[in-house]
Amino acid sequence: MSAEVAKNARELLLKEYRGVLSTHSKSMPGFPFGSVVPYCLDEQGRPLILISRIAQHTHNLQKDPKCSMLVGEREADDVQAVGRLTYLAHAQKLEDPAAIDAAAERYYRYFPDSQNYHQAHDFDFWVLDPVRHRYIGGFGAIHWIDDLTLANPFAGKAEISMVEHMNSDHAKAIAHYVELAGLPNSTPAQLAGIDSEGMHLRIGQAVYWLPFAAPCNTPTQVREALVSLAHAQSWPKKAQS
């Protein structure tokens, strides 16, 4: 199984921001229970979710942490011809206050409304610790992947600084990224997150991931990529790995 397959599967996880979480039903033993959850990735590249303590998923995960999340390409005309990923995991509730604060800071940037109900109601952050993955990249392109996560080198202060700077001082550049990528422009976009492979823009309630032409492993490389994109006439093709 090539590194390229793992990269494609990871990019699908980055491009989407919601999936169908399936847990083992506590009230209906033996039956899987699935419903849609939004997510972003944590500093280790694992899906981070926020769920109510009274939700069925919480009761189910407290009894059995084994779960899966299905992620597929949004708005596909033929769902069997496009990528989809089944992410098998053990769910882990965050307990450490520092970890919860770090999770909240990033999650709120992706889903601002979550701050209200997280603080006002009984919601907890959970991470999906990966076990194995089943990735289908289209007809006949079927793979088991043991490891596809990639740690975010900018998680924490570096990412916060870059995001705040871009949103405060470079709204025109962000609008240009939206135009280059052909994204909706009815609502001004905000930068939500940066990883080594690309960036997330939030437009209204939707989240979009845009890839860099080549991986960026330092803030300087990110700055150079963002400046280059601000002057580009089309979105650059990714370098072949």
C-alpha positions, 0 to 999 in steps of 0.5 A: 500500500503506497504512501500516496494512498494514505495521503489521498485518504488523509486529504479526504479526511481534511476536505470533509468536516462531518461524518457518520459516527457509528457506535455500539447501541447501549439501548439496542444491544447488537445494533450499530447506532449512527448519526452525523457529527461535525469534526475537525482534526486535533494536533495529532491529526485525529478527528475531534468531536463535541457531543452532549453528555445526554446524547446516545453516542455518549452513553454508547461510548461510555459502555464501549469506546469502539466506533467508526466514522464514515466520511465521503465526498460531499455533493457527489453525483455518484457516491460509488465513484468517489472517495470514502473512508471508514475510520475505525477507532477507539473514542477517548473523552478529553479529561485534562484541562489543558487538552480541553482548552486546546481542543476548544480553541481549535474547534471553535474556529471551525464551528463558532456556534459550538462555543455557546452550547459547549459552555452553557450545556454539558458537552464534552470533547472526544478524540477518535484514536485510530485503529485502522482505516478502509479507504475506497478511492473509486471503483476498484481502488480499495485499501486497508490503511493502518496509519494515515494521521499526520501531526500538525506542526503548527498546532497551538500558538503558531497556528493561532498567530497565523490565523489571526494575522491573516483574518485581521490584515489580509482579508483581500488575500483570503477573498482571492483564495476563494475566487481561485478555488471557485468557492461560494463568495456570498459570505466573507471567508475566514481562515480557520486552520493551517496544517502542513498540507493546506488550509481551512477556510470557513464560509458561513457554516461550511468549511473548505480545505485548500491544499498547498502546492507542496508541503509546508513544515515551517511558518516561513514556508506557510508565509511564502505559500500564502503570498504566492497564492495571493498573486496566483492567477489559478490554484497551483497543482500539487507537486507529485510525491 
